[in-house]
Amino acid sequence: MELELRSNYWSDDRDKKSFIRYIKNIFKLDFSLWNESGYWDDDYRPFSYFQDGEIVANTCIYSMPAIINGRKTKIAQVSAVGTLPEHRMHGLGKKLSDLTLEYALKEHEFVMLFSSKEALPFYKKMGFKNIPDYAHKALPLAMSPKKGLIKIDLKKSDELRKLFSISKSREAISNIFGNLNPKLLMFHALYTITDFCYYIPQLETYVFMKREDQQLTLFDIVSKKLPAFDDLFPFLTDGKETQILFRFYPDKFSLKTEILELQGNRAHVLGSQFNLEPFTIPYTSMA
C-alpha cells in the first residue's frame, strides 16, 4: 500500500489517535494525558507518512515564541523523529527532514534539536551544528530559610489550571533565551517535573526545583513578575545545599555563576542568526 504524507491533522481525531499510538510505540510515552488535560499545542506541527491509517514515519516542528537576546522572535524545535523498524532504510526520514526544515527555516530564526549519538552524522549532513548544552552553577546565598514554600500536587486539575493561568502571562525567565510558550511548560508539568513543583504565595510565584546531594537544581520559575533572587532564595533553601544549578540562563538574578557542560546532552542548531554561546536551552523549552 502506498504511503500518504499528512500534516496539520490534529482536528482529525482518528489521525491524532494514530499519532498518540506512534509516540507510545517509538518513545514509550503516552500523549493521552497531554491531550485530555487540554494542553495539546497547535504550534506542535506533525509531518507524517501514513499507511493504512497508521503512522510509519514522522517528524514534528514545535514553533515557539521566545525572547532571544532581548528580542521577541520565534524559533523551531525538531522532535518526535522516528520510523517504524519495518519502514527504515527507505529514505523516509531524509524526505521528512528536508520538508520540515524547509518550512521551519522560512518561519523561524533558528532550528534546534537534541539527538542520540548514533544520529549525529545524519544531522551534520543536514547542516546542523553540534554544540554542548550548558547549565549555570552558583554558590548559595548566606540567608536563613524562610517558611512559605508549598508543595503542589500537579495531578489535581485545579492546580494545573492555576499554573497555566500564570504561565500565560509570565515574565520570561531570561532575556538571553526565554521560552514564551505556556503549553510546552504544561507538557513538562505533566511529564518531566511533575513532582518538583512548589508555590510561594507571598511572591505569587511557582518554582520547579529538586534537592539532591546538597545541590539545589532550579528547572524553571514562573511568575507574572519575576522576584529578585534575594527575595526568592530564603523560601527555597534548607540551609544545607552547597551549590545551586540553573537549568536556564540566570541573567536576571545578578549572581556570579560558572557554566557546567551537561554530559550527554548535545544540542544541534541550524540557522544563520544563531549566536548564543555558551548555549543553554531552558529546561521547559525542550520538546
Backbone bond lengths (Angstrom), bond angles and torsions (degrees), N, CA, C in turn:
res aa  C-N    CA-C-N  psi(-1)  N-CA   C-N-CA  omega(-1)  CA-C   N-CA-C  phi
1 M - - - 1.456 - - 1.524 109.60 -
2 E 1.356 116.27 139.10 1.446 120.54 -178.53 1.523 111.29 -70.14
3 L 1.338 114.67 152.62 1.450 120.49 177.20 1.519 109.84 -86.89
4 E 1.324 115.80 147.84 1.461 122.06 179.55 1.525 108.94 -121.88
5 L 1.333 116.53 125.96 1.456 121.71 178.33 1.523 109.55 -87.42
6 R 1.351 116.51 128.79 1.462 120.95 179.44 1.523 109.74 -135.01
7 S 1.348 114.67 150.18 1.455 121.52 175.55 1.527 108.45 -147.38
8 N 1.330 116.15 163.95 1.474 121.04 178.34 1.534 112.04 52.61
9 Y 1.314 116.84 51.41 1.466 119.96 -174.38 1.536 113.23 -115.29
10 W 1.343 118.27 18.85 1.472 119.09 -177.78 1.518 112.63 -61.03
11 S 1.323 117.88 -26.18 1.469 119.83 -179.66 1.524 112.49 -73.52
12 D 1.323 116.74 -13.85 1.468 121.67 177.52 1.527 108.11 -92.08
13 D 1.308 117.11 107.35 1.459 121.33 -174.06 1.524 112.09 -61.01
14 R 1.307 117.32 -36.15 1.476 120.43 -179.31 1.524 110.64 -65.19
15 D 1.343 116.38 -45.83 1.461 119.94 -179.68 1.530 111.17 -67.85
16 K 1.328 116.29 -36.51 1.463 119.94 179.01 1.526 110.53 -64.16
17 K 1.328 117.03 -40.32 1.463 120.43 177.55 1.520 111.08 -65.82
18 S 1.336 116.71 -34.20 1.460 120.01 175.94 1.523 109.90 -64.41
19 F 1.334 116.80 -39.10 1.463 120.64 177.74 1.530 110.44 -63.73
20 I 1.322 117.52 -42.14 1.465 121.50 178.95 1.526 110.04 -60.92
21 R 1.340 116.62 -41.68 1.469 120.21 177.85 1.520 111.03 -65.42
22 Y 1.339 116.68 -40.10 1.463 120.98 179.02 1.533 110.51 -61.15
23 I 1.332 117.84 -48.05 1.465 122.00 -179.44 1.534 110.34 -61.10
24 K 1.311 116.14 -41.53 1.470 119.80 179.90 1.521 110.78 -66.00
25 N 1.320 116.85 -37.27 1.457 121.87 -178.67 1.524 111.68 -71.26
26 I 1.336 117.40 -44.42 1.456 122.12 -174.95 1.524 112.31 -83.53
27 F 1.338 116.88 -42.56 1.465 120.52 -171.26 1.531 113.66 -113.03
28 K 1.329 117.73 0.62 1.470 122.37 179.60 1.531 111.35 56.56
29 L 1.316 115.78 37.75 1.459 122.23 -178.46 1.523 108.47 -128.10
30 D 1.328 117.08 131.22 1.463 121.51 -176.66 1.526 110.29 -99.18
31 F 1.334 116.57 107.90 1.465 121.49 -179.78 1.529 112.85 -77.97
32 S 1.312 117.99 -0.18 1.467 120.08 -178.72 1.521 111.49 -58.39
33 L 1.334 116.77 -39.47 1.459 120.75 -179.08 1.525 110.64 -63.29
34 W 1.313 117.00 -44.81 1.470 121.47 177.79 1.529 110.03 -60.08
35 N 1.316 115.81 -43.07 1.457 121.29 -179.51 1.525 111.54 -65.84
36 E 1.328 116.62 -49.51 1.465 121.20 -176.07 1.522 112.56 -69.44
37 S 1.336 117.10 -25.76 1.461 120.67 179.42 1.525 112.27 -78.96
38 G 1.320 116.96 -11.41 1.461 120.73 175.70 1.512 115.07 88.28
39 Y 1.340 117.47 14.83 1.462 119.98 -177.10 1.525 112.74 -109.27
40 W 1.323 116.98 11.34 1.466 119.74 174.88 1.519 107.73 -60.20
41 D 1.298 116.50 131.35 1.452 121.83 -168.16 1.528 111.56 -103.12
42 D 1.335 117.08 125.48 1.455 120.91 177.33 1.530 112.18 -68.52
43 D 1.345 116.82 -15.78 1.463 119.36 174.68 1.524 111.89 -74.78
44 Y 1.313 116.11 -7.28 1.462 122.83 177.80 1.530 106.92 -91.37
45 R 1.338 116.49 101.32 1.465 120.75 -169.97 1.528 111.57 -106.46
46 P 1.333 116.95 121.94 1.467 119.71 180.00 1.526 112.69 -89.68
47 F 1.310 115.12 149.08 1.459 123.44 168.38 1.527 104.79 -129.20
48 S 1.325 116.50 109.45 1.466 119.65 -167.71 1.524 111.69 -133.36
49 Y 1.335 114.11 142.42 1.462 120.57 168.28 1.532 107.93 -95.30
50 F 1.330 115.05 125.21 1.463 121.69 177.95 1.528 109.97 -107.16
51 Q 1.316 114.15 147.68 1.458 120.92 170.14 1.516 107.91 -138.68
52 D 1.307 116.17 120.23 1.465 121.59 179.95 1.536 111.51 53.99
53 G 1.330 116.32 40.94 1.457 121.41 175.37 1.510 115.89 83.98
54 E 1.342 117.97 -1.68 1.463 121.12 -179.47 1.529 110.62 -118.50
55 I 1.309 117.12 145.77 1.460 122.26 179.12 1.527 109.32 -77.66
56 V 1.326 115.62 130.22 1.460 120.23 178.50 1.532 111.78 -112.03
57 A 1.346 117.28 -19.46 1.471 121.71 176.62 1.519 107.66 -154.17
58 N 1.335 115.17 146.26 1.467 117.78 -173.55 1.524 111.39 -155.57
59 T 1.330 114.96 150.46 1.459 124.20 165.76 1.523 107.22 -143.26
60 C 1.326 117.07 137.57 1.461 120.95 176.86 1.521 110.15 -116.25
61 I 1.325 115.64 148.75 1.455 122.54 170.95 1.522 107.74 -115.93
62 Y 1.331 115.62 121.49 1.459 120.75 176.62 1.525 107.03 -99.11
63 S 1.328 116.47 113.35 1.454 122.56 179.82 1.525 108.95 -88.60
64 M 1.348 116.82 123.05 1.455 120.20 -172.38 1.523 111.71 -126.62
65 P 1.346 118.46 118.99 1.458 119.46 167.49 1.520 108.89 -65.32
66 A 1.317 116.94 141.19 1.459 119.40 -173.72 1.517 111.09 -155.37
67 I 1.331 114.91 163.39 1.454 122.61 167.99 1.530 107.21 -101.98
68 I 1.322 116.46 121.99 1.464 121.35 177.22 1.523 107.44 -126.69
69 N 1.332 115.74 117.06 1.469 121.08 -179.31 1.527 111.78 49.81
70 G 1.330 115.41 44.85 1.456 121.37 174.89 1.512 115.78 82.40
71 R 1.334 117.32 -0.60 1.466 121.12 -178.39 1.520 110.94 -110.84
72 K 1.322 116.40 141.17 1.454 119.78 170.85 1.524 108.33 -78.55
73 T 1.313 115.55 129.92 1.450 120.23 -177.43 1.527 108.63 -151.33
74 K 1.298 116.19 -166.40 1.468 121.36 179.19 1.517 108.33 -139.98
75 I 1.329 116.11 129.60 1.460 121.11 178.57 1.525 108.75 -122.40
76 A 1.312 116.10 165.74 1.462 121.18 -178.41 1.521 109.88 -124.92
77 Q 1.313 115.01 145.66 1.461 120.55 174.92 1.526 109.15 -126.53
78 V 1.310 115.61 131.54 1.465 122.14 177.54 1.527 108.43 -84.22
79 S 1.313 117.43 133.02 1.463 119.73 179.69 1.527 110.28 -152.11
80 A 1.331 114.19 173.70 1.474 122.61 177.18 1.525 112.34 54.31
81 V 1.335 116.14 38.52 1.465 121.38 -179.35 1.527 109.02 -84.00
82 G 1.311 116.56 126.61 1.460 118.80 177.84 1.517 112.61 -179.04
83 T 1.319 114.78 161.53 1.460 122.60 177.75 1.520 108.40 -138.60
84 L 1.315 117.23 136.76 1.458 119.99 176.83 1.528 109.81 -60.46
85 P 1.326 117.62 143.76 1.482 120.80 -174.00 1.521 114.30 -50.28
86 E 1.331 117.59 -41.39 1.457 120.47 -175.46 1.532 113.29 -72.70
87 H 1.341 117.08 -8.58 1.465 120.74 -179.59 1.531 112.14 -113.33
88 R 1.320 117.47 8.83 1.450 120.14 179.79 1.529 111.46 -78.43
89 M 1.331 115.32 163.45 1.473 123.24 178.52 1.525 112.27 68.60
90 H 1.337 116.56 24.46 1.468 120.84 176.50 1.524 111.62 -119.23
91 G 1.317 117.19 10.02 1.460 120.35 176.16 1.513 115.90 80.90
92 L 1.337 117.80 9.76 1.465 119.54 -177.61 1.524 111.44 -66.95
93 G 1.321 116.87 -40.53 1.458 120.22 179.40 1.516 112.13 -62.14
94 K 1.327 116.75 -41.49 1.467 121.32 178.73 1.525 110.96 -64.25
95 K 1.328 116.89 -43.26 1.463 120.38 179.44 1.527 111.15 -62.29
96 L 1.341 116.20 -43.21 1.463 119.63 179.66 1.525 111.09 -67.87
97 S 1.325 117.86 -38.55 1.462 120.95 178.66 1.523 110.94 -63.04
98 D 1.324 116.99 -44.19 1.464 120.38 178.37 1.529 110.66 -59.66
99 L 1.319 116.22 -43.78 1.463 121.72 -177.66 1.524 111.56 -66.93
100 T 1.327 116.13 -47.34 1.460 119.33 -176.27 1.525 112.15 -69.94
101 L 1.328 117.73 -37.18 1.466 119.87 179.65 1.524 111.66 -69.55
102 E 1.314 117.11 -34.51 1.463 119.88 175.96 1.533 109.64 -60.74
103 Y 1.328 116.32 -44.16 1.462 120.31 177.49 1.522 110.99 -66.33
104 A 1.329 117.09 -47.72 1.460 121.18 -172.82 1.526 112.18 -65.19
105 L 1.320 117.54 -42.00 1.470 119.96 -175.98 1.521 112.75 -71.96
106 K 1.319 116.93 -22.10 1.462 120.01 176.12 1.524 111.89 -74.74
107 E 1.327 115.94 -32.18 1.463 121.15 -169.39 1.525 113.91 -105.00
108 H 1.348 118.65 -9.58 1.461 120.46 -169.57 1.522 111.82 -135.13
109 E 1.329 115.35 156.15 1.458 120.67 -178.45 1.517 111.70 -68.04
110 F 1.333 116.70 -43.27 1.452 119.98 172.65 1.522 109.18 -153.97
111 V 1.323 114.38 166.60 1.467 122.13 -178.47 1.517 107.82 -119.43
112 M 1.330 116.53 138.45 1.462 119.74 179.12 1.521 109.72 -135.78
113 L 1.326 114.67 161.76 1.458 120.23 176.94 1.519 109.02 -162.38
114 F 1.326 115.65 164.82 1.461 122.78 167.54 1.520 107.10 -112.22
115 S 1.325 116.74 153.11 1.466 118.20 178.43 1.519 110.12 -149.20
116 S 1.311 114.23 166.70 1.459 120.32 173.06 1.531 109.28 -75.19
117 K 1.321 115.61 163.64 1.466 120.62 179.04 1.520 110.43 -60.36
118 E 1.339 116.44 -36.20 1.459 120.84 -177.38 1.532 112.48 -65.20
119 A 1.348 116.12 -26.19 1.469 119.69 -176.37 1.522 113.40 -89.57
120 L 1.340 117.30 -2.74 1.463 120.12 -176.96 1.528 113.04 -55.66
121 P 1.341 120.15 -47.17 1.476 119.65 -178.87 1.536 112.40 -61.16
122 F 1.340 116.24 -36.83 1.471 119.98 -179.57 1.521 110.37 -62.34
123 Y 1.339 117.52 -48.99 1.456 120.14 -176.53 1.528 112.08 -71.25
124 K 1.318 117.04 -28.62 1.460 119.80 174.85 1.522 110.14 -63.68
125 K 1.317 116.56 -41.98 1.464 120.77 177.87 1.527 111.11 -64.28
126 M 1.343 116.64 -29.11 1.464 121.01 179.70 1.523 111.90 -78.45
127 G 1.335 117.29 -4.51 1.455 120.78 177.28 1.508 115.45 99.54
128 F 1.332 117.48 6.45 1.459 120.83 -179.67 1.530 110.23 -78.71
129 K 1.316 114.39 148.69 1.460 122.33 175.61 1.521 108.84 -100.79
130 N 1.329 116.42 125.59 1.463 121.37 -179.10 1.529 109.40 -87.52
131 I 1.330 117.07 120.01 1.465 120.92 -178.50 1.523 109.48 -134.74
132 P 1.323 118.16 156.26 1.467 120.61 175.85 1.524 110.99 -74.14
133 D 1.302 115.26 155.76 1.456 122.23 171.42 1.529 107.24 -104.88
134 Y 1.320 116.91 134.95 1.456 121.45 -175.26 1.522 111.96 -116.41
135 A 1.322 115.56 150.90 1.463 123.55 165.11 1.521 107.48 -109.12
136 H 1.312 116.17 172.60 1.463 121.15 -179.08 1.523 108.45 -124.76
137 K 1.318 116.53 131.85 1.461 119.73 -177.75 1.521 110.33 -117.74
138 A 1.339 114.84 147.84 1.456 121.50 -179.66 1.521 109.09 -144.86
139 L 1.311 116.46 158.04 1.462 121.55 174.11 1.522 109.04 -79.26
140 P 1.333 117.37 146.80 1.467 119.67 178.51 1.527 111.27 -66.17
141 L 1.317 114.76 151.87 1.454 119.86 176.91 1.530 109.67 -76.75
142 A 1.308 116.18 150.63 1.469 120.89 178.54 1.531 108.77 -82.02
143 M 1.340 114.88 77.79 1.460 120.80 -177.31 1.525 109.44 -136.65
144 S 1.296 116.74 146.19 1.465 121.81 179.70 1.519 110.35 -79.23
145 P 1.345 117.15 146.50 1.461 120.70 176.34 1.524 111.69 -60.13
146 K 1.330 114.32 147.48 1.463 121.16 -178.87 1.518 108.95 -128.20
147 K 1.323 118.31 136.75 1.450 122.08 -179.59 1.534 110.63 -74.04
148 G 1.340 114.59 151.87 1.453 119.18 176.88 1.513 114.63 135.18
149 L 1.349 117.32 -2.87 1.460 121.80 178.89 1.524 109.23 -85.44
150 I 1.336 117.58 124.11 1.464 122.36 -175.73 1.524 109.23 -114.41
151 K 1.333 116.42 126.45 1.476 121.06 175.38 1.521 108.77 -73.39
152 I 1.340 116.49 132.26 1.463 122.04 -175.87 1.527 110.02 -107.77
153 D 1.330 115.98 133.52 1.463 122.55 177.14 1.523 108.78 -93.42
154 L 1.322 116.25 99.93 1.463 120.40 -177.21 1.523 113.29 -79.38
155 K 1.311 117.23 4.00 1.463 119.49 171.64 1.536 110.76 -80.31
156 K 1.334 116.03 -9.02 1.464 121.46 177.21 1.533 109.24 -92.53
157 S 1.323 116.04 128.19 1.460 120.43 -174.76 1.523 112.64 -64.03
158 D 1.345 117.79 -32.81 1.460 118.93 -179.89 1.528 111.10 -68.24
159 E 1.334 117.12 -33.19 1.456 120.38 177.06 1.529 110.95 -69.73
160 L 1.321 116.58 -37.80 1.460 120.16 175.72 1.525 110.80 -62.42
161 R 1.319 116.90 -41.69 1.467 120.47 -180.00 1.532 111.67 -63.32
162 K 1.341 116.80 -40.31 1.462 120.24 179.27 1.535 110.76 -64.35
163 L 1.333 116.10 -43.73 1.459 120.23 178.40 1.524 110.61 -62.39
164 F 1.306 116.95 -44.68 1.465 121.45 -178.43 1.523 110.93 -63.54
165 S 1.332 116.22 -38.69 1.463 120.33 -179.96 1.527 111.10 -59.14
166 I 1.321 116.59 -44.61 1.473 119.62 178.92 1.527 110.96 -72.56
167 S 1.331 116.77 -37.96 1.468 119.11 -176.32 1.531 112.12 -64.43
168 K 1.333 117.56 -26.05 1.467 120.66 -179.29 1.521 112.17 -69.25
169 S 1.328 117.27 -24.18 1.464 119.97 179.93 1.530 111.05 -124.98
170 R 1.320 116.01 27.63 1.452 121.43 -177.65 1.520 112.11 -67.49
171 E 1.327 114.95 154.55 1.456 120.24 167.70 1.521 107.99 -80.84
172 A 1.314 116.82 136.26 1.469 120.00 179.58 1.523 110.27 -57.29
173 I 1.325 116.53 137.24 1.455 121.67 -177.14 1.521 111.85 -64.89
174 S 1.339 117.17 -22.77 1.466 120.97 -175.53 1.517 109.98 -150.20
175 N 1.338 115.54 149.68 1.462 120.14 170.83 1.521 111.92 -87.90
176 I 1.351 116.36 -12.78 1.462 119.96 178.98 1.522 110.46 -84.22
177 F 1.338 116.75 -47.97 1.465 122.48 175.85 1.519 107.32 -153.62
178 G 1.317 115.76 107.09 1.456 121.12 177.53 1.511 110.83 -130.90
179 N 1.312 116.55 125.94 1.456 122.06 178.86 1.527 109.63 -79.19
180 L 1.333 117.34 134.42 1.463 122.08 179.91 1.526 111.48 -115.85
181 N 1.328 116.57 22.80 1.465 120.46 178.63 1.530 109.09 -100.76
182 P 1.349 118.94 102.93 1.466 120.55 -175.60 1.524 113.70 -67.06
183 K 1.328 118.29 -28.53 1.463 119.22 -177.42 1.522 112.06 -75.71
184 L 1.323 117.27 -25.57 1.458 118.79 173.75 1.532 109.88 -70.79
185 L 1.333 116.39 -38.45 1.464 119.60 173.09 1.527 110.02 -57.75
186 M 1.334 117.65 -42.05 1.456 120.61 -178.29 1.526 111.68 -67.15
187 F 1.324 117.39 -29.89 1.463 119.88 173.84 1.526 109.72 -59.41
188 H 1.326 116.28 -46.83 1.467 119.82 179.42 1.530 110.98 -66.90
189 A 1.320 117.03 -35.38 1.464 120.05 177.22 1.527 110.89 -62.93
190 L 1.310 116.83 -31.10 1.472 121.27 -179.44 1.523 112.89 -84.82
191 Y 1.347 117.67 -29.57 1.462 119.53 -168.02 1.532 115.90 -120.83
192 T 1.318 118.93 -41.27 1.470 118.18 -168.08 1.523 114.48 -107.28
193 I 1.326 118.27 -33.25 1.472 120.60 -176.51 1.526 110.68 -129.44
194 T 1.315 115.17 33.25 1.460 121.83 -177.51 1.519 112.21 -57.58
195 D 1.314 117.09 -38.31 1.472 121.34 -174.76 1.517 113.43 -88.50
196 F 1.320 117.76 6.68 1.461 120.10 -173.87 1.528 112.65 -120.73
197 C 1.322 117.01 28.09 1.456 121.18 -176.13 1.532 111.03 -100.55
198 Y 1.335 115.80 132.02 1.464 122.48 179.32 1.528 109.07 -134.46
199 Y 1.331 114.79 156.78 1.464 119.86 178.96 1.520 108.98 -130.75
200 I 1.338 115.65 140.18 1.458 122.62 177.15 1.524 107.73 -116.29
201 P 1.331 118.28 98.05 1.473 120.33 -176.73 1.523 113.65 -56.43
202 Q 1.329 117.77 -38.33 1.460 120.39 -177.21 1.519 112.48 -63.53
203 L 1.326 116.60 -26.57 1.465 121.21 -179.77 1.525 112.52 -108.30
204 E 1.344 116.39 -3.26 1.475 122.16 -176.17 1.531 110.40 49.38
205 T 1.323 114.30 51.25 1.460 121.29 -171.72 1.525 111.24 -135.83
206 Y 1.336 115.62 134.62 1.461 122.10 171.44 1.521 109.04 -95.39
207 V 1.329 115.51 141.57 1.460 121.23 177.02 1.523 108.37 -131.06
208 F 1.326 116.41 128.20 1.467 121.64 171.66 1.520 106.89 -100.47
209 M 1.347 116.28 115.15 1.458 119.42 -174.68 1.523 110.85 -150.90
210 K 1.347 114.34 161.14 1.462 121.42 179.59 1.518 109.09 -142.82
211 R 1.348 115.94 138.95 1.467 121.31 173.61 1.526 108.95 -105.32
212 E 1.335 115.70 132.84 1.461 119.90 -179.92 1.524 109.12 -160.63
213 D 1.349 116.30 124.29 1.468 121.86 177.36 1.527 111.99 51.75
214 Q 1.304 116.20 49.56 1.469 123.54 178.45 1.527 113.32 61.31
215 Q 1.317 115.12 21.96 1.465 119.95 174.81 1.522 109.18 -116.90
216 L 1.312 116.39 133.11 1.457 122.88 174.43 1.519 107.52 -102.79
217 T 1.337 116.46 114.70 1.460 121.01 179.08 1.515 109.45 -102.92
218 L 1.321 116.63 125.85 1.461 122.76 177.46 1.522 108.68 -105.30
219 F 1.346 115.27 119.28 1.470 120.62 -179.09 1.520 111.79 -90.44
220 D 1.335 116.59 -37.83 1.460 120.32 -179.48 1.523 108.75 -167.42
221 I 1.320 115.54 155.61 1.458 122.52 175.51 1.521 106.73 -132.19
222 V 1.321 116.23 122.75 1.463 121.26 -171.58 1.522 108.88 -118.36
223 S 1.315 115.27 115.49 1.457 120.42 -177.64 1.522 109.17 -156.77
224 K 1.326 117.05 149.59 1.457 120.06 175.63 1.525 110.32 -67.58
225 K 1.325 116.52 -30.28 1.461 121.58 174.07 1.520 107.52 -136.24
226 L 1.305 116.41 111.24 1.456 121.85 -174.44 1.529 110.21 -62.56
227 P 1.345 118.06 124.41 1.460 119.63 179.94 1.523 112.00 -71.35
228 A 1.327 115.85 157.20 1.453 120.19 170.50 1.520 108.22 -65.76
229 F 1.333 116.72 148.43 1.461 119.16 -175.73 1.527 111.24 -66.19
230 D 1.319 118.09 -30.18 1.466 121.13 175.99 1.524 111.40 -61.79
231 D 1.332 116.78 -33.13 1.462 120.72 178.16 1.522 111.59 -80.32
232 L 1.313 116.33 -30.94 1.458 121.71 -175.21 1.528 112.98 -81.50
233 F 1.330 116.63 -44.40 1.461 120.80 -168.70 1.533 114.48 -59.32
234 P 1.340 120.61 -39.62 1.474 118.50 -179.78 1.531 113.55 -57.12
235 F 1.323 118.30 -28.42 1.461 120.98 178.13 1.533 111.49 -77.51
236 L 1.319 117.12 -22.40 1.466 121.35 -174.42 1.518 113.38 -93.33
237 T 1.310 117.18 -31.16 1.455 120.75 -171.80 1.532 112.31 -78.15
238 D 1.335 114.47 147.04 1.472 120.01 168.19 1.522 110.20 -108.03
239 G 1.334 116.29 5.34 1.455 121.41 179.04 1.508 114.97 80.45
240 K 1.347 117.28 2.52 1.463 120.82 -175.38 1.529 113.68 -114.04
241 E 1.321 117.99 -14.93 1.461 118.86 -176.01 1.521 110.63 -72.14
242 T 1.307 114.76 148.42 1.467 121.65 178.20 1.523 112.01 -110.51
243 Q 1.337 115.76 -7.98 1.463 119.70 -177.84 1.527 109.26 -154.26
244 I 1.329 115.67 143.50 1.463 122.53 172.36 1.526 107.58 -112.49
245 L 1.324 116.34 130.48 1.459 121.17 178.66 1.527 108.22 -114.70
246 F 1.329 115.84 125.23 1.462 121.97 179.44 1.524 109.21 -102.75
247 R 1.343 116.43 124.29 1.463 120.83 176.17 1.531 110.12 -95.22
248 F 1.305 115.72 37.87 1.466 124.61 175.64 1.528 106.35 -162.88
249 Y 1.312 117.05 167.95 1.461 119.88 175.28 1.529 108.81 -70.77
250 P 1.342 118.60 122.02 1.466 120.73 -179.27 1.533 112.71 -93.47
251 D 1.331 116.86 34.33 1.468 120.52 -172.88 1.527 113.34 -64.22
252 K 1.327 118.11 -22.26 1.460 120.11 -178.72 1.528 113.01 -83.53
253 F 1.328 117.37 -2.09 1.464 120.26 -173.66 1.529 114.43 -103.66
254 S 1.307 118.59 -1.93 1.471 121.90 175.66 1.529 112.33 52.34
255 L 1.326 115.68 47.53 1.454 121.76 179.66 1.528 110.33 -111.93
256 K 1.319 115.85 151.93 1.456 120.37 171.13 1.516 108.04 -82.14
257 T 1.329 117.43 118.52 1.459 121.45 -176.09 1.522 110.99 -129.77
258 E 1.325 115.05 160.53 1.454 123.56 170.88 1.522 107.50 -120.17
259 I 1.336 116.39 156.61 1.454 118.46 178.59 1.526 110.04 -95.43
260 L 1.314 115.13 148.94 1.456 122.59 -179.63 1.518 108.49 -132.28
261 E 1.335 116.83 118.16 1.459 120.07 179.32 1.516 109.79 -70.66
262 L 1.328 115.84 131.74 1.458 121.55 179.66 1.519 108.77 -85.41
263 Q 1.304 116.93 113.14 1.458 121.64 -175.69 1.532 110.79 -66.01
264 G 1.328 114.98 134.44 1.457 120.02 177.58 1.507 113.91 73.48
265 N 1.331 117.51 9.56 1.462 120.39 -177.04 1.525 108.72 -116.13
266 R 1.320 116.65 71.54 1.452 122.20 -174.61 1.530 110.60 -91.47
267 A 1.314 114.18 133.96 1.456 120.60 178.66 1.522 109.76 -106.39
268 H 1.309 116.06 155.30 1.452 122.75 175.55 1.513 107.62 -125.97
269 V 1.309 115.89 131.56 1.463 120.75 -175.63 1.516 109.50 -129.81
270 L 1.323 116.26 138.77 1.454 122.50 178.58 1.523 107.57 -133.20
271 G 1.325 116.26 130.97 1.461 119.90 177.93 1.510 110.41 144.34
272 S 1.318 116.61 132.78 1.459 120.99 -173.92 1.521 112.63 -68.52
273 Q 1.327 118.73 -21.35 1.458 121.52 -176.98 1.518 112.68 -86.25
274 F 1.320 118.01 -2.95 1.460 119.73 -176.19 1.524 111.03 -71.74
275 N 1.337 116.79 124.44 1.467 120.16 179.72 1.522 111.59 -147.26
276 L 1.330 117.33 34.29 1.457 121.43 -179.74 1.531 109.85 -97.62
277 E 1.307 116.61 103.96 1.464 121.41 176.74 1.524 109.24 -140.02
278 P 1.329 119.83 128.44 1.461 126.50 -3.21 1.527 111.16 -69.06
279 F 1.313 116.14 150.20 1.454 121.98 -173.23 1.531 110.72 -92.58
280 T 1.309 116.15 126.46 1.463 121.99 175.09 1.519 108.41 -127.43
281 I 1.308 116.84 115.74 1.460 120.61 175.89 1.518 107.53 -89.30
282 P 1.342 118.58 117.49 1.473 119.05 176.51 1.529 110.20 -52.93
283 Y 1.310 115.72 133.69 1.470 120.39 -172.82 1.526 111.92 -51.93
284 T 1.309 116.98 -44.45 1.473 119.59 -175.84 1.526 111.80 -83.23
285 S 1.337 117.42 12.60 1.458 121.59 171.05 1.519 112.23 -101.01
286 M 1.324 116.42 -3.12 1.463 119.65 -178.56 1.520 110.27 -79.20
287 A 1.321 115.56 124.93 1.467 120.57 -178.93 1.522 109.80 -105.73
